[in-house]
Every structure is written in C-alpha cells, then in structure tokens.
Amino acid sequence: MRWESWLIHNAPEDHQALLPGATSAEMSHLEGEVGFSLAGDLRLLLSKHNGVAPRRSSTQAGAFLLGYSPLTTDGILEWQQNLAAMSREAAEEGYEEEVVGSIAHERWVPFAQGLTGDLLFIDHRSDRHGEIGEISFGSPEYRWLWPNARVMLHDLCDSVEDMSPLPRLGRRPAVHEGRMLEWPAA
C-alpha cells in the first residue's frame, strides 16, 4: 500500500503506532451494533489496521491523517453511538434541523479522532454513501472533504510524496524530527 510504504520510510513512529487489522469477529460486532454494513473502504482500512495505539499527547505518533488518529473498532462504535444519540436527542427535543446532518447523524461512522475530539467520518447515508467529512465541535456544521476514502488516500499520498499542500484544505505535510507526520497550515 502506497500510504503505508511512505510512512515506513518517512514517518517510522507513525507506522509503528498502527495496530494489526481487525478480526472478522470485531468487524461483525461493529456492524451488528451500528445496525448497517460498513462502507467497503472502511472495511478495507480496518482489515489492514484496527486503528493506532492510543495517544496521550501531541508529541506521540499516530495522528498522521491530517492530525487525526485512526480509531479502533471499539472507538468507532463509541463515537458512532454518540453521534446517533445526539441525532435522536435533537429530534426528540425539537432542534433536529440544527443538528441532524449538520453536526451529527446516526449514519456517520467516525474513523479517526483528533486530541480535541474532532472527528473524520465516513457518511453511510444512501445519497452521500462513502463521502468523507470532518466534524469540528467548534464549528456549526461538518465540512465535506473527499468523495471517498480512496480519493482521500490518493490525495494524501500525492501531498506527502511531493511535500506539497493539500488542495482545498490549506495544509502542508511536514515530518517532525524524522519520526512522525504533521499537517500544519500551509
């Protein structure tokens, strides 16, 4: 895999933070709990690596996806359930319009988390299936980033291989101390 190869050679501590792939039992449990099949791209990512070792500070490796750390199946389930609960509560309390589809949705499946709690997610709604979004809890609405995980990985690979800014996102990759990838503003 192009992305993993780049990490091995350029950000070795980020690569070492990757955990082994999720088992079929872990994948089945996750899908059973969320109540729907996961997008193929997410299943593929999890089969290769079930997240990264937990980070306790920004100086630890593992936040190589735009400053986000890939989640384990347990972390994905916890965050998906949180977003689903936020959506249900908003609908019950009459502020569905402000929340559902703007900052939370029961069919958004987070796959990476920043230290501040912000999330990258894959949309599982039929009209947006597979799209990648970003939830920043300081913003009133999610931000669409990519049409799918394959395009995301392609763009990330192009960016790190050329050390060039990501189109539209205003972030440029940088390798910190020869050990981990960071994404400061360009």
Secondary structure, DSSP 8 states (H G I E B T S, - for coil): -HHHHHHHHH-HHHHHHB-----HHHHHHHHHHHTS---HHHHHHHHH---B---SSTTSS--TBTTBEE--HHHHHHHHHHHHHHHHHHHHTT-HHHHBTTTB-TTEEEEEE-TTS-EEEEE-STTTTT-EEEE-TTSSS-EEEESSHHHHHHHHHHHHHHT---TTT-B--EEETTTEEE--B-
